[in-house]
Amino acid sequence: MTLKGGLGPDIRAESLQHYDPETLGQVIQDGIPGTAMPPWQPLLTQTEINWVVDYLLTGEE
């Protein structure tokens, strides 16, 4: 709920600045094998993934 991590890493905007939008979108789309990060491509459209990327990188809705 706070985006500070727990099961996964801290995903607040200041912690994700090393990601460019395209790379972060790929992580959301494909997940990270061997971790708790699942692929979201089966459930989200590209437009929705882009919204999530923008939200995570800026912290704004």
mmCIF file of the N, C-alpha and C atoms, coordinates in Angstrom:
data_MODEL
# 
_entry.id   MODEL 
# 
loop_
_atom_site.group_PDB 
_atom_site.id 
_atom_site.type_symbol 
_atom_site.label_atom_id 
_atom_site.label_alt_id 
_atom_site.label_comp_id 
_atom_site.label_asym_id 
_atom_site.label_entity_id 
_atom_site.label_seq_id 
_atom_site.pdbx_PDB_ins_code 
_atom_site.Cartn_x 
_atom_site.Cartn_y 
_atom_site.Cartn_z 
_atom_site.occupancy 
_atom_site.B_iso_or_equiv 
_atom_site.pdbx_formal_charge 
_atom_site.auth_seq_id 
_atom_site.auth_comp_id 
_atom_site.auth_asym_id 
_atom_site.auth_atom_id 
_atom_site.pdbx_PDB_model_num 
ATOM 1   N N  . MET A 1 1  ? 0.807  -1.188  0.000   1.00 0.00 ? 1  MET A N  1 
ATOM 2   C CA . MET A 1 1  ? 0.000  0.000   0.000   1.00 0.00 ? 1  MET A CA 1 
ATOM 3   C C  . MET A 1 1  ? 0.861  1.267   0.000   1.00 0.00 ? 1  MET A C  1 
ATOM 4   N N  . THR A 1 2  ? 2.058  1.201   0.597   1.00 0.00 ? 2  THR A N  1 
ATOM 5   C CA . THR A 1 2  ? 2.904  2.390   0.678   1.00 0.00 ? 2  THR A CA 1 
ATOM 6   C C  . THR A 1 2  ? 3.956  2.421   -0.419  1.00 0.00 ? 2  THR A C  1 
ATOM 7   N N  . LEU A 1 3  ? 4.063  1.355   -1.199  1.00 0.00 ? 3  LEU A N  1 
ATOM 8   C CA . LEU A 1 3  ? 5.043  1.201   -2.277  1.00 0.00 ? 3  LEU A CA 1 
ATOM 9   C C  . LEU A 1 3  ? 6.475  1.103   -1.769  1.00 0.00 ? 3  LEU A C  1 
ATOM 10  N N  . LYS A 1 4  ? 6.675  0.947   -0.463  1.00 0.00 ? 4  LYS A N  1 
ATOM 11  C CA . LYS A 1 4  ? 8.015  0.919   0.119   1.00 0.00 ? 4  LYS A CA 1 
ATOM 12  C C  . LYS A 1 4  ? 8.652  -0.466  0.115   1.00 0.00 ? 4  LYS A C  1 
ATOM 13  N N  . GLY A 1 5  ? 7.986  -1.448  -0.425  1.00 0.00 ? 5  GLY A N  1 
ATOM 14  C CA . GLY A 1 5  ? 8.543  -2.793  -0.441  1.00 0.00 ? 5  GLY A CA 1 
ATOM 15  C C  . GLY A 1 5  ? 7.904  -3.664  0.614   1.00 0.00 ? 5  GLY A C  1 
ATOM 16  N N  . GLY A 1 6  ? 8.340  -4.851  0.672   1.00 0.00 ? 6  GLY A N  1 
ATOM 17  C CA . GLY A 1 6  ? 7.800  -5.863  1.570   1.00 0.00 ? 6  GLY A CA 1 
ATOM 18  C C  . GLY A 1 6  ? 8.154  -7.175  0.916   1.00 0.00 ? 6  GLY A C  1 
ATOM 19  N N  . LEU A 1 7  ? 7.230  -7.709  0.144   1.00 0.00 ? 7  LEU A N  1 
ATOM 20  C CA . LEU A 1 7  ? 7.515  -8.897  -0.651  1.00 0.00 ? 7  LEU A CA 1 
ATOM 21  C C  . LEU A 1 7  ? 8.485  -8.558  -1.775  1.00 0.00 ? 7  LEU A C  1 
ATOM 22  N N  . GLY A 1 8  ? 8.338  -7.357  -2.337  1.00 0.00 ? 8  GLY A N  1 
ATOM 23  C CA . GLY A 1 8  ? 9.202  -6.909  -3.426  1.00 0.00 ? 8  GLY A CA 1 
ATOM 24  C C  . GLY A 1 8  ? 9.977  -5.663  -3.028  1.00 0.00 ? 8  GLY A C  1 
ATOM 25  N N  . PRO A 1 9  ? 10.639 -5.041  -3.997  1.00 0.00 ? 9  PRO A N  1 
ATOM 26  C CA . PRO A 1 9  ? 11.443 -3.860  -3.703  1.00 0.00 ? 9  PRO A CA 1 
ATOM 27  C C  . PRO A 1 9  ? 10.599 -2.595  -3.544  1.00 0.00 ? 9  PRO A C  1 
ATOM 28  N N  . ASP A 1 10 ? 11.234 -1.561  -3.065  1.00 0.00 ? 10 ASP A N  1 
ATOM 29  C CA . ASP A 1 10 ? 10.647 -0.225  -2.970  1.00 0.00 ? 10 ASP A CA 1 
ATOM 30  C C  . ASP A 1 10 ? 10.326 0.245   -4.396  1.00 0.00 ? 10 ASP A C  1 
ATOM 31  N N  . ILE A 1 11 ? 9.076  0.626   -4.661  1.00 0.00 ? 11 ILE A N  1 
ATOM 32  C CA . ILE A 1 11 ? 8.712  1.080   -6.011  1.00 0.00 ? 11 ILE A CA 1 
ATOM 33  C C  . ILE A 1 11 ? 8.201  2.519   -6.014  1.00 0.00 ? 11 ILE A C  1 
ATOM 34  N N  . ARG A 1 12 ? 8.654  3.311   -5.043  1.00 0.00 ? 12 ARG A N  1 
ATOM 35  C CA . ARG A 1 12 ? 8.335  4.735   -5.075  1.00 0.00 ? 12 ARG A CA 1 
ATOM 36  C C  . ARG A 1 12 ? 9.149  5.394   -6.184  1.00 0.00 ? 12 ARG A C  1 
ATOM 37  N N  . ALA A 1 13 ? 8.644  6.520   -6.698  1.00 0.00 ? 13 ALA A N  1 
ATOM 38  C CA . ALA A 1 13 ? 9.263  7.189   -7.847  1.00 0.00 ? 13 ALA A CA 1 
ATOM 39  C C  . ALA A 1 13 ? 10.751 7.433   -7.645  1.00 0.00 ? 13 ALA A C  1 
ATOM 40  N N  . GLU A 1 14 ? 11.162 7.885   -6.475  1.00 0.00 ? 14 GLU A N  1 
ATOM 41  C CA . GLU A 1 14 ? 12.582 8.171   -6.250  1.00 0.00 ? 14 GLU A CA 1 
ATOM 42  C C  . GLU A 1 14 ? 13.457 6.916   -6.292  1.00 0.00 ? 14 GLU A C  1 
ATOM 43  N N  . SER A 1 15 ? 12.870 5.758   -6.056  1.00 0.00 ? 15 SER A N  1 
ATOM 44  C CA . SER A 1 15 ? 13.626 4.507   -6.098  1.00 0.00 ? 15 SER A CA 1 
ATOM 45  C C  . SER A 1 15 ? 13.682 3.905   -7.501  1.00 0.00 ? 15 SER A C  1 
ATOM 46  N N  . LEU A 1 16 ? 12.865 4.404   -8.408  1.00 0.00 ? 16 LEU A N  1 
ATOM 47  C CA . LEU A 1 16 ? 12.802 3.847   -9.764  1.00 0.00 ? 16 LEU A CA 1 
ATOM 48  C C  . LEU A 1 16 ? 13.447 4.745   -10.809 1.00 0.00 ? 16 LEU A C  1 
ATOM 49  N N  . GLN A 1 17 ? 14.128 5.793   -10.393 1.00 0.00 ? 17 GLN A N  1 
ATOM 50  C CA . GLN A 1 17 ? 14.688 6.748   -11.342 1.00 0.00 ? 17 GLN A CA 1 
ATOM 51  C C  . GLN A 1 17 ? 15.728 6.134   -12.276 1.00 0.00 ? 17 GLN A C  1 
ATOM 52  N N  . HIS A 1 18 ? 16.312 4.995   -11.915 1.00 0.00 ? 18 HIS A N  1 
ATOM 53  C CA . HIS A 1 18 ? 17.291 4.345   -12.796 1.00 0.00 ? 18 HIS A CA 1 
ATOM 54  C C  . HIS A 1 18 ? 16.625 3.641   -13.979 1.00 0.00 ? 18 HIS A C  1 
ATOM 55  N N  . TYR A 1 19 ? 15.300 3.517   -13.968 1.00 0.00 ? 19 TYR A N  1 
ATOM 56  C CA . TYR A 1 19 ? 14.564 2.906   -15.079 1.00 0.00 ? 19 TYR A CA 1 
ATOM 57  C C  . TYR A 1 19 ? 14.142 3.973   -16.078 1.00 0.00 ? 19 TYR A C  1 
ATOM 58  N N  . ASP A 1 20 ? 14.319 3.669   -17.373 1.00 0.00 ? 20 ASP A N  1 
ATOM 59  C CA . ASP A 1 20 ? 13.676 4.506   -18.376 1.00 0.00 ? 20 ASP A CA 1 
ATOM 60  C C  . ASP A 1 20 ? 12.276 3.913   -18.586 1.00 0.00 ? 20 ASP A C  1 
ATOM 61  N N  . PRO A 1 21 ? 11.326 4.687   -19.108 1.00 0.00 ? 21 PRO A N  1 
ATOM 62  C CA . PRO A 1 21 ? 9.945  4.199   -19.236 1.00 0.00 ? 21 PRO A CA 1 
ATOM 63  C C  . PRO A 1 21 ? 9.821  2.906   -20.036 1.00 0.00 ? 21 PRO A C  1 
ATOM 64  N N  . GLU A 1 22 ? 10.588 2.762   -21.095 1.00 0.00 ? 22 GLU A N  1 
ATOM 65  C CA . GLU A 1 22 ? 10.489 1.554   -21.915 1.00 0.00 ? 22 GLU A CA 1 
ATOM 66  C C  . GLU A 1 22 ? 10.913 0.307   -21.136 1.00 0.00 ? 22 GLU A C  1 
ATOM 67  N N  . THR A 1 23 ? 12.000 0.403   -20.407 1.00 0.00 ? 23 THR A N  1 
ATOM 68  C CA . THR A 1 23 ? 12.493 -0.745  -19.628 1.00 0.00 ? 23 THR A CA 1 
ATOM 69  C C  . THR A 1 23 ? 11.521 -1.106  -18.519 1.00 0.00 ? 23 THR A C  1 
ATOM 70  N N  . LEU A 1 24 ? 11.014 -0.097  -17.815 1.00 0.00 ? 24 LEU A N  1 
ATOM 71  C CA . LEU A 1 24 ? 10.057 -0.371  -16.750 1.00 0.00 ? 24 LEU A CA 1 
ATOM 72  C C  . LEU A 1 24 ? 8.790  -1.003  -17.321 1.00 0.00 ? 24 LEU A C  1 
ATOM 73  N N  . GLY A 1 25 ? 8.360  -0.544  -18.485 1.00 0.00 ? 25 GLY A N  1 
ATOM 74  C CA . GLY A 1 25 ? 7.200  -1.150  -19.143 1.00 0.00 ? 25 GLY A CA 1 
ATOM 75  C C  . GLY A 1 25 ? 7.436  -2.615  -19.467 1.00 0.00 ? 25 GLY A C  1 
ATOM 76  N N  . GLN A 1 26 ? 8.640  -2.945  -19.911 1.00 0.00 ? 26 GLN A N  1 
ATOM 77  C CA . GLN A 1 26 ? 8.971  -4.348  -20.206 1.00 0.00 ? 26 GLN A CA 1 
ATOM 78  C C  . GLN A 1 26 ? 8.931  -5.197  -18.943 1.00 0.00 ? 26 GLN A C  1 
ATOM 79  N N  . VAL A 1 27 ? 9.426  -4.646  -17.828 1.00 0.00 ? 27 VAL A N  1 
ATOM 80  C CA . VAL A 1 27 ? 9.388  -5.371  -16.556 1.00 0.00 ? 27 VAL A CA 1 
ATOM 81  C C  . VAL A 1 27 ? 7.946  -5.639  -16.148 1.00 0.00 ? 27 VAL A C  1 
ATOM 82  N N  . ILE A 1 28 ? 7.100  -4.640  -16.270 1.00 0.00 ? 28 ILE A N  1 
ATOM 83  C CA . ILE A 1 28 ? 5.688  -4.825  -15.921 1.00 0.00 ? 28 ILE A CA 1 
ATOM 84  C C  . ILE A 1 28 ? 5.036  -5.824  -16.865 1.00 0.00 ? 28 ILE A C  1 
ATOM 85  N N  . GLN A 1 29 ? 5.312  -5.698  -18.125 1.00 0.00 ? 29 GLN A N  1 
ATOM 86  C CA . GLN A 1 29 ? 4.711  -6.576  -19.135 1.00 0.00 ? 29 GLN A CA 1 
ATOM 87  C C  . GLN A 1 29 ? 5.167  -8.022  -18.984 1.00 0.00 ? 29 GLN A C  1 
ATOM 88  N N  . ASP A 1 30 ? 6.468  -8.244  -18.833 1.00 0.00 ? 30 ASP A N  1 
ATOM 89  C CA . ASP A 1 30 ? 7.026  -9.599  -18.859 1.00 0.00 ? 30 ASP A CA 1 
ATOM 90  C C  . ASP A 1 30 ? 7.333  -10.190 -17.495 1.00 0.00 ? 30 ASP A C  1 
ATOM 91  N N  . GLY A 1 31 ? 7.305  -9.377  -16.430 1.00 0.00 ? 31 GLY A N  1 
ATOM 92  C CA . GLY A 1 31 ? 7.671  -9.858  -15.108 1.00 0.00 ? 31 GLY A CA 1 
ATOM 93  C C  . GLY A 1 31 ? 9.171  -10.074 -15.008 1.00 0.00 ? 31 GLY A C  1 
ATOM 94  N N  . ILE A 1 32 ? 9.606  -10.616 -13.881 1.00 0.00 ? 32 ILE A N  1 
ATOM 95  C CA . ILE A 1 32 ? 11.011 -10.935 -13.669 1.00 0.00 ? 32 ILE A CA 1 
ATOM 96  C C  . ILE A 1 32 ? 11.077 -12.397 -13.244 1.00 0.00 ? 32 ILE A C  1 
ATOM 97  N N  . PRO A 1 33 ? 11.548 -13.280 -14.131 1.00 0.00 ? 33 PRO A N  1 
ATOM 98  C CA . PRO A 1 33 ? 11.614 -14.706 -13.794 1.00 0.00 ? 33 PRO A CA 1 
ATOM 99  C C  . PRO A 1 33 ? 12.412 -14.953 -12.509 1.00 0.00 ? 33 PRO A C  1 
ATOM 100 N N  . GLY A 1 34 ? 11.938 -15.880 -11.713 1.00 0.00 ? 34 GLY A N  1 
ATOM 101 C CA . GLY A 1 34 ? 12.613 -16.247 -10.479 1.00 0.00 ? 34 GLY A CA 1 
ATOM 102 C C  . GLY A 1 34 ? 12.349 -15.301 -9.317  1.00 0.00 ? 34 GLY A C  1 
ATOM 103 N N  . THR A 1 35 ? 11.426 -14.335 -9.525  1.00 0.00 ? 35 THR A N  1 
ATOM 104 C CA . THR A 1 35 ? 11.069 -13.407 -8.451  1.00 0.00 ? 35 THR A CA 1 
ATOM 105 C C  . THR A 1 35 ? 9.550  -13.420 -8.286  1.00 0.00 ? 35 THR A C  1 
ATOM 106 N N  . ALA A 1 36 ? 9.075  -12.618 -7.345  1.00 0.00 ? 36 ALA A N  1 
ATOM 107 C CA . ALA A 1 36 ? 7.630  -12.518 -7.123  1.00 0.00 ? 36 ALA A CA 1 
ATOM 108 C C  . ALA A 1 36 ? 6.940  -11.609 -8.139  1.00 0.00 ? 36 ALA A C  1 
ATOM 109 N N  . MET A 1 37 ? 7.707  -11.006 -9.075  1.00 0.00 ? 37 MET A N  1 
ATOM 110 C CA . MET A 1 37 ? 7.120  -10.092 -10.063 1.00 0.00 ? 37 MET A CA 1 
ATOM 111 C C  . MET A 1 37 ? 6.558  -10.893 -11.231 1.00 0.00 ? 37 MET A C  1 
ATOM 112 N N  . PRO A 1 38 ? 5.222  -10.993 -11.322 1.00 0.00 ? 38 PRO A N  1 
ATOM 113 C CA . PRO A 1 38 ? 4.606  -11.762 -12.411 1.00 0.00 ? 38 PRO A CA 1 
ATOM 114 C C  . PRO A 1 38 ? 4.508  -10.928 -13.688 1.00 0.00 ? 38 PRO A C  1 
ATOM 115 N N  . PRO A 1 39 ? 4.317  -11.587 -14.827 1.00 0.00 ? 39 PRO A N  1 
ATOM 116 C CA . PRO A 1 39 ? 4.035  -10.840 -16.050 1.00 0.00 ? 39 PRO A CA 1 
ATOM 117 C C  . PRO A 1 39 ? 2.589  -10.347 -16.025 1.00 0.00 ? 39 PRO A C  1 
ATOM 118 N N  . TRP A 1 40 ? 2.386  -9.078  -16.335 1.00 0.00 ? 40 TRP A N  1 
ATOM 119 C CA . TRP A 1 40 ? 1.044  -8.502  -16.323 1.00 0.00 ? 40 TRP A CA 1 
ATOM 120 C C  . TRP A 1 40 ? 0.437  -8.406  -17.716 1.00 0.00 ? 40 TRP A C  1 
ATOM 121 N N  . GLN A 1 41 ? 1.197  -8.771  -18.749 1.00 0.00 ? 41 GLN A N  1 
ATOM 122 C CA . GLN A 1 41 ? 0.707  -8.669  -20.122 1.00 0.00 ? 41 GLN A CA 1 
ATOM 123 C C  . GLN A 1 41 ? -0.629 -9.379  -20.341 1.00 0.00 ? 41 GLN A C  1 
ATOM 124 N N  . PRO A 1 42 ? -0.862 -10.537 -19.730 1.00 0.00 ? 42 PRO A N  1 
ATOM 125 C CA . PRO A 1 42 ? -2.164 -11.184 -19.961 1.00 0.00 ? 42 PRO A CA 1 
ATOM 126 C C  . PRO A 1 42 ? -3.350 -10.408 -19.385 1.00 0.00 ? 42 PRO A C  1 
ATOM 127 N N  . LEU A 1 43 ? -3.096 -9.516  -18.435 1.00 0.00 ? 43 LEU A N  1 
ATOM 128 C CA . LEU A 1 43 ? -4.192 -8.836  -17.747 1.00 0.00 ? 43 LEU A CA 1 
ATOM 129 C C  . LEU A 1 43 ? -4.323 -7.357  -18.072 1.00 0.00 ? 43 LEU A C  1 
ATOM 130 N N  . LEU A 1 44 ? -3.253 -6.718  -18.540 1.00 0.00 ? 44 LEU A N  1 
ATOM 131 C CA . LEU A 1 44 ? -3.262 -5.281  -18.801 1.00 0.00 ? 44 LEU A CA 1 
ATOM 132 C C  . LEU A 1 44 ? -3.020 -4.989  -20.274 1.00 0.00 ? 44 LEU A C  1 
ATOM 133 N N  . THR A 1 45 ? -3.685 -3.980  -20.775 1.00 0.00 ? 45 THR A N  1 
ATOM 134 C CA . THR A 1 45 ? -3.417 -3.523  -22.140 1.00 0.00 ? 45 THR A CA 1 
ATOM 135 C C  . THR A 1 45 ? -2.127 -2.695  -22.137 1.00 0.00 ? 45 THR A C  1 
ATOM 136 N N  . GLN A 1 46 ? -1.591 -2.410  -23.308 1.00 0.00 ? 46 GLN A N  1 
ATOM 137 C CA . GLN A 1 46 ? -0.404 -1.574  -23.388 1.00 0.00 ? 46 GLN A CA 1 
ATOM 138 C C  . GLN A 1 46 ? -0.683 -0.176  -22.839 1.00 0.00 ? 46 GLN A C  1 
ATOM 139 N N  . THR A 1 47 ? -1.875 0.341   -23.073 1.00 0.00 ? 47 THR A N  1 
ATOM 140 C CA . THR A 1 47 ? -2.260 1.646   -22.533 1.00 0.00 ? 47 THR A CA 1 
ATOM 141 C C  . THR A 1 47 ? -2.241 1.626   -21.009 1.00 0.00 ? 47 THR A C  1 
ATOM 142 N N  . GLU A 1 48 ? -2.744 0.562   -20.412 1.00 0.00 ? 48 GLU A N  1 
ATOM 143 C CA . GLU A 1 48 ? -2.741 0.440   -18.955 1.00 0.00 ? 48 GLU A CA 1 
ATOM 144 C C  . GLU A 1 48 ? -1.323 0.306   -18.404 1.00 0.00 ? 48 GLU A C  1 
ATOM 145 N N  . ILE A 1 49 ? -0.503 -0.464  -19.087 1.00 0.00 ? 49 ILE A N  1 
ATOM 146 C CA . ILE A 1 49 ? 0.903  -0.596  -18.674 1.00 0.00 ? 49 ILE A CA 1 
ATOM 147 C C  . ILE A 1 49 ? 1.591  0.759   -18.734 1.00 0.00 ? 49 ILE A C  1 
ATOM 148 N N  . ASN A 1 50 ? 1.350  1.514   -19.800 1.00 0.00 ? 50 ASN A N  1 
ATOM 149 C CA . ASN A 1 50 ? 1.938  2.851   -19.921 1.00 0.00 ? 50 ASN A CA 1 
ATOM 150 C C  . ASN A 1 50 ? 1.489  3.756   -18.783 1.00 0.00 ? 50 ASN A C  1 
ATOM 151 N N  . TRP A 1 51 ? 0.219  3.655   -18.377 1.00 0.00 ? 51 TRP A N  1 
ATOM 152 C CA . TRP A 1 51 ? -0.282 4.449   -17.258 1.00 0.00 ? 51 TRP A CA 1 
ATOM 153 C C  . TRP A 1 51 ? 0.442  4.071   -15.972 1.00 0.00 ? 51 TRP A C  1 
ATOM 154 N N  . VAL A 1 52 ? 0.611  2.773   -15.734 1.00 0.00 ? 52 VAL A N  1 
ATOM 155 C CA . VAL A 1 52 ? 1.312  2.309   -14.533 1.00 0.00 ? 52 VAL A CA 1 
ATOM 156 C C  . VAL A 1 52 ? 2.750  2.833   -14.529 1.00 0.00 ? 52 VAL A C  1 
ATOM 157 N N  . VAL A 1 53 ? 3.427  2.743   -15.671 1.00 0.00 ? 53 VAL A N  1 
ATOM 158 C CA . VAL A 1 53 ? 4.801  3.254   -15.776 1.00 0.00 ? 53 VAL A CA 1 
ATOM 159 C C  . VAL A 1 53 ? 4.839  4.732   -15.421 1.00 0.00 ? 53 VAL A C  1 
ATOM 160 N N  . ASP A 1 54 ? 3.956  5.511   -16.014 1.00 0.00 ? 54 ASP A N  1 
ATOM 161 C CA . ASP A 1 54 ? 3.934  6.946   -15.739 1.00 0.00 ? 54 ASP A CA 1 
ATOM 162 C C  . ASP A 1 54 ? 3.661  7.215   -14.265 1.00 0.00 ? 54 ASP A C  1 
ATOM 163 N N  . TYR A 1 55 ? 2.720  6.501   -13.699 1.00 0.00 ? 55 TYR A N  1 
ATOM 164 C CA . TYR A 1 55 ? 2.393  6.680   -12.284 1.00 0.00 ? 55 TYR A CA 1 
ATOM 165 C C  . TYR A 1 55 ? 3.596  6.346   -11.398 1.00 0.00 ? 55 TYR A C  1 
ATOM 166 N N  . LEU A 1 56 ? 4.252  5.227   -11.673 1.00 0.00 ? 56 LEU A N  1 
ATOM 167 C CA . LEU A 1 56 ? 5.377  4.829   -10.845 1.00 0.00 ? 56 LEU A CA 1 
ATOM 168 C C  . LEU A 1 56 ? 6.558  5.786   -10.970 1.00 0.00 ? 56 LEU A C  1 
ATOM 169 N N  . LEU A 1 57 ? 6.797  6.308   -12.158 1.00 0.00 ? 57 LEU A N  1 
ATOM 170 C CA . LEU A 1 57 ? 7.951  7.200   -12.357 1.00 0.00 ? 57 LEU A CA 1 
ATOM 171 C C  . LEU A 1 57 ? 7.707  8.624   -11.887 1.00 0.00 ? 57 LEU A C  1 
ATOM 172 N N  . THR A 1 58 ? 6.442  9.040   -11.849 1.00 0.00 ? 58 THR A N  1 
ATOM 173 C CA . THR A 1 58 ? 6.160  10.423  -11.454 1.00 0.00 ? 58 THR A CA 1 
ATOM 174 C C  . THR A 1 58 ? 5.438  10.529  -10.124 1.00 0.00 ? 58 THR A C  1 
ATOM 175 N N  . GLY A 1 59 ? 4.740  9.467   -9.732  1.00 0.00 ? 59 GLY A N  1 
ATOM 176 C CA . GLY A 1 59 ? 3.958  9.503   -8.507  1.00 0.00 ? 59 GLY A CA 1 
ATOM 177 C C  . GLY A 1 59 ? 2.664  10.280  -8.670  1.00 0.00 ? 59 GLY A C  1 
ATOM 178 N N  . GLU A 1 60 ? 2.330  10.642  -9.919  1.00 0.00 ? 60 GLU A N  1 
ATOM 179 C CA . GLU A 1 60 ? 1.115  11.421  -10.190 1.00 0.00 ? 60 GLU A CA 1 
ATOM 180 C C  . GLU A 1 60 ? 0.123  10.576  -10.971 1.00 0.00 ? 60 GLU A C  1 
ATOM 181 N N  . GLU A 1 61 ? -1.163 10.781  -10.682 1.00 0.00 ? 61 GLU A N  1 
ATOM 182 C CA . GLU A 1 61 ? -2.214 10.051  -11.404 1.00 0.00 ? 61 GLU A CA 1 
ATOM 183 C C  . GLU A 1 61 ? -2.588 10.757  -12.669 1.00 0.00 ? 61 GLU A C  1 
# 
